[in-house]
C-alpha cells in the first residue's frame, strides 16, 4: 500500500512552503532595522505607569460602590491622580526599545494603566453622583486622552490596551453628555478636538509592530516565520477595525456635543454638520471607515448621527448588533 500524499501534491506543498519562507525573508529584508525612535525627556508615560502602580485592587470594583465607599476610594488615590495629571503635562511615548527587549517586564505595566483608567472613571462616577456633570466629563475626557497617550509610539498590544481604556472613557462621557449645559459642552468639544489633533495614527502602530515582529522572529526558526507573520497579519486586521471604531466613537461624541450645543442656543437642530462650523466645530469630523464626513440626518428637533462602521456600508442608520460588524456605529 502507498501512504501519504501523491508526489505532485508533496512537491506543490514543498514549493508553497519555500515560497512562504522566501516571502518572509523578503519581508525581513525590507522591514527597517531595529532603529528605535528616541524617547521624550521627561516622558509622561513613566508618570502614568507610576500613577497606575499607586492604585489599589479596590479600583476594579468602583462600579459596585455606593457614594460613601466611592468617595473614600477617590480620596485614597489623590496622589495617584496628581501624578497622572503631571504626565498629561509632558510629551508621552511608549519606551519602545525597553518594551520590545524586555516584553515580559514591560507588559505588567499595562494592567496598572488599565486600573488607572478605572480610577479616572471612578472619579467621574463620583462627580455624577454629586451633581457635578462638568467635572465628570473632565474625568471621562482624560480617560480618553490616557488611552491615546499610552498608545503613542507603541506596538499592537499597547494600542489594544489604549482602545480598551478609550472605551471606558467614551462610555462615561456618553452617559454624562445630556446633563451638560452649553458652556460645559463647549469645553468638552474643545478637549475632544485637541485629542483628535494629537491622535495616534494606525501607521504609527504598524511601524512599531514591525520592529516588534523583527525581534520576535529572530527567536524562532525561519520555517515558522510564515505562520507567525500570517497570524500577526490577522490580528492587525481585526485590531485596525477596533482602532477605527474607537476613533469613530470619539468623533461621534464630538459631533453630538456640538449638535446639542447648537440646539440649546439656536432652538433647532442643525440642518447639516457643516452648519456647526466654525462656531461649534473647527471642522466636520471625518468617518475613519470612509474618509468622508460622518452621516447626519436632522429629524425635527432630533437627528440621526452615525458612522458606517467596520463593514464600510451605509445601512441607513441601522444599529450594529452587539458583537457584530454588520450595521452602523453610534456614539452611544
C-alpha positions in Angstrom: 0.0 0.0 0.0 1.1 3.6 -0.7 0.8 6.1 2.1 1.0 9.9 2.3 0.3 12.5 -0.4 1.0 11.9 -4.1 4.3 13.1 -5.2 2.8 16.1 -7.1 1.0 17.2 -4.0 4.1 16.8 -1.8 6.0 18.8 -4.4 3.4 21.5 -4.5 3.3 21.8 -0.7 7.1 22.0 -0.5 7.2 24.7 -3.2 4.5 26.6 -1.4 6.3 26.4 1.9 9.5 27.5 0.2 7.7 30.5 -1.3 6.3 31.5 2.1 9.8 31.3 3.7 11.2 33.4 0.8 8.4 35.9 1.2 9.1 36.1 5.0 12.8 36.6 4.3 11.9 39.3 1.8 9.7 41.0 4.5 12.6 40.9 6.9 14.9 42.4 4.3 12.6 45.4 3.5 11.5 46.0 7.1 13.5 48.7 8.7 16.3 47.6 11.0 15.8 47.9 14.8 16.4 51.6 15.0 14.2 52.6 17.9 12.8 56.1 17.9 14.1 58.3 20.8 12.0 58.8 23.9 11.0 62.3 25.0 12.6 63.5 28.2 10.9 63.8 30.5 8.4 61.2 29.4 4.9 61.4 30.7 4.5 57.6 30.1 6.5 57.0 33.3 4.2 59.2 35.2 1.2 57.2 34.0 2.9 53.9 35.0 3.9 55.3 38.4 0.4 56.6 39.0 -1.1 53.2 38.0 1.2 51.4 40.4 -0.1 53.6 43.2 -3.7 52.3 42.6 -5.2 49.5 44.7 -7.1 46.5 43.6 -10.2 48.1 45.0 -10.4 50.3 42.0 -11.5 47.3 39.9 -14.9 47.3 41.8 -15.7 51.0 41.5 -18.9 50.4 39.6 -20.4 48.4 42.5 -19.6 51.0 45.3 -22.1 53.3 47.0 -21.4 57.0 47.3 -19.6 56.9 50.6 -17.3 54.0 49.5 -16.6 55.6 46.2 -15.7 58.9 48.0 -13.3 57.0 50.2 -11.8 55.3 47.2 -11.2 58.5 45.3 -9.8 60.3 48.3 -7.4 57.5 49.0 -6.0 57.9 45.5 -5.4 61.7 45.3 -1.7 61.3 44.9 -2.2 58.8 42.0 -4.5 61.3 40.3 -2.0 64.1 40.8 0.9 62.1 39.3 -1.4 61.1 36.4 -2.1 64.7 35.6 1.6 65.6 35.8 2.0 63.1 33.0 -0.5 64.9 30.8 1.7 68.0 31.0 4.6 66.2 29.4 5.3 64.6 26.0 4.5 60.9 26.1 5.7 57.8 24.2 5.9 54.1 24.9 9.6 53.3 25.7 9.7 51.1 22.6 13.2 49.6 23.0 12.6 48.6 26.6 9.1 47.3 25.8 10.3 45.1 23.0 13.5 43.8 24.5 12.0 43.3 28.0 8.5 42.4 27.0 7.6 40.3 30.0 8.6 43.1 32.4 7.0 45.9 30.4 3.7 44.1 29.8 3.0 44.1 33.6 2.7 47.9 33.4 -0.4 47.5 31.1 -2.5 46.2 33.9 -1.7 49.1 36.2 -2.6 51.5 33.3 -6.0 49.9 33.0 -6.5 50.3 36.7 -5.6 54.0 36.3 -8.3 54.4 33.7 -10.8 52.8 36.1 -9.7 55.3 38.8 -10.5 58.2 36.5 -13.8 56.6 35.7 -14.5 56.2 39.5 -13.7 59.9 39.9 -16.2 60.7 37.1 -18.9 58.5 38.6 -18.5 60.2 42.0 -18.8 63.6 40.3 -22.0 62.4 38.6 -23.4 61.3 41.9 -22.6 64.7 43.4 -24.4 66.5 40.6 -21.1 67.8 39.0 -21.5 66.8 35.4 -18.8 69.1 34.2 -16.2 67.6 36.5 -17.4 64.1 35.5 -17.0 65.0 31.8 -13.4 66.2 32.5 -12.5 62.8 34.1 -14.0 60.9 31.2 -12.2 63.0 28.6 -9.0 62.5 30.5 -9.7 58.7 30.3 -10.0 59.0 26.5 -6.8 61.0 26.5 -4.9 58.4 28.6 -5.9 55.7 26.1 -4.5 57.7 23.2 -1.3 58.7 25.0 -0.3 55.2 26.3 -0.6 54.0 22.6 1.8 56.6 21.3 4.9 55.1 19.7 3.6 51.7 20.9 3.1 48.4 19.1 -0.1 46.3 18.8 -0.7 45.3 22.4 -0.2 48.8 23.6 -2.8 50.0 21.2 -5.2 47.2 22.3 -5.0 48.4 25.9 -5.3 52.0 24.7 -8.5 51.1 22.8 -9.9 49.4 25.9 -9.2 52.5 28.0 -10.8 54.8 25.4 -13.9 52.6 25.6 -14.2 53.2 29.3 -13.9 57.0 28.8 -16.4 57.0 25.8 -19.0 55.1 27.8 -18.8 57.6 30.7 -18.8 60.7 28.5 -21.7 59.4 26.5 -23.7 58.9 29.7 -23.0 62.4 31.2 -23.2 64.4 27.9 -27.0 65.0 28.1 -26.6 66.6 31.6 -24.1 69.3 30.4 -25.0 72.9 29.9 -23.8 74.7 26.7 -20.7 76.1 28.4 -19.7 72.8 29.7 -20.4 71.2 26.4 -18.1 73.7 24.6 -15.3 72.7 26.9 -15.8 69.0 26.0 -15.8 69.9 22.3 -12.6 71.8 22.6 -10.9 69.0 24.5 -12.1 66.3 22.0 -10.8 68.4 19.2 -7.4 68.7 20.9 -7.4 64.9 21.3 -8.1 64.5 17.6 -5.2 66.8 16.7 -2.8 64.6 18.7 -4.4 61.3 17.7 -2.2 58.2 17.4 -2.3 57.0 13.8 -2.6 53.4 12.7 0.5 53.8 10.6 2.4 54.6 13.8 1.2 51.4 15.4 2.2 49.4 12.3 5.7 50.8 12.3 6.2 49.9 15.9 4.7 46.4 15.4 7.2 45.7 12.5 10.0 46.4 14.9 8.5 44.1 17.5 8.0 41.3 14.9 11.6 41.6 13.7 12.7 40.9 17.3 10.3 38.0 17.8 11.1 36.3 14.5 14.8 36.2 15.4 13.9 33.9 18.3 12.4 31.2 16.2 13.3 29.0 13.2 12.8 30.7 9.8 10.5 27.8 8.9 7.9 29.2 11.4 8.1 32.8 10.1 5.3 32.4 7.5 2.8 31.2 10.1 3.9 33.9 12.6 3.5 36.6 10.0 0.2 35.3 8.9 -1.2 35.2 12.4 0.2 38.7 13.1 -1.5 40.0 9.9 -4.9 38.6 11.0 -4.6 40.3 14.4 -3.5 43.5 12.8 -6.6 43.5 10.5 -9.0 42.9 13.4 -7.3 45.5 15.6 -7.3 48.1 12.9 -11.0 47.8 12.8 -11.2 48.3 16.5 -8.9 51.2 16.3 -11.1 52.9 13.7 -14.2 52.2 15.8 -12.6 53.9 18.8 -11.7 56.9 16.7 -15.2 57.0 15.3 -16.8 56.9 18.7 -14.8 60.0 19.8 -15.7 61.9 16.6 -19.3 61.0 17.0 -19.3 62.2 20.6 -17.6 65.4 19.3 -20.3 66.0 16.7 -23.1 65.0 19.1 -21.9 67.5 21.7 -21.7 70.3 19.0 -25.3 69.5 17.7 -26.6 69.6 21.3 -24.9 72.9 21.9 -26.4 74.3 18.7 -29.9 73.1 19.6 -29.7 74.7 23.1 -28.5 78.0 21.7 -30.4 78.2 18.4 -33.6 76.4 19.3 -33.5 74.0 16.4 -31.4 71.1 15.2 -28.6 71.9 12.7 -29.5 71.2 9.0 -26.1 69.7 8.3 -22.9 69.1 10.2 -21.3 71.8 8.1 -23.6 74.3 9.8 -21.7 73.6 13.1 -18.5 75.1 11.6 -16.9 77.3 12.8 -19.0 78.4 15.8 -19.2 74.9 17.4 -16.6 72.9 15.5 -13.4 73.8 13.7 -14.1 71.2 11.1 -16.7 68.5 10.4 -15.4 65.2 11.9 -14.4 62.5 9.4 -15.7 59.0 9.4 -12.5 56.8 9.7 -14.2 54.0 7.7 -14.9 56.1 4.6 -12.7 59.1 4.7 -15.8 61.3 4.2 -17.8 63.1 6.8 -19.9 61.3 9.5 -23.5 60.6 8.4 -26.1 63.1 9.8 -29.8 63.5 9.1 -32.0 66.0 11.0 -35.3 64.8 12.4 -37.4 67.7 13.6 -35.7 68.6 17.0 -33.6 65.5 16.9 -31.2 63.9 14.4 -29.6 60.7 13.3 -25.8 60.7 13.6 -23.6 57.7 12.8 -20.5 56.1 11.2 -20.9 53.3 8.7 -18.8 51.1 11.0 -16.4 48.2 10.2 -18.5 46.9 7.2 -17.9 50.2 5.4 -21.6 50.2 4.2 -24.2 52.9 5.0 -27.1 50.8 6.4 -29.3 53.9 6.7 -28.8 54.2 10.5 -29.5 50.6 11.4 -27.5 50.0 14.6 -25.0 47.1 14.5 -26.0 44.4 17.0 -23.5 43.9 19.9 -20.6 41.8 18.7 -21.4 42.2 15.0 -19.6 44.2 12.4 -22.8 44.5 10.2 -24.7 47.7 10.7 -23.9 51.3 11.6 -21.9 52.7 14.6 -23.4 55.2 17.0 -21.9 57.4 19.8 -23.9 55.6 22.5 
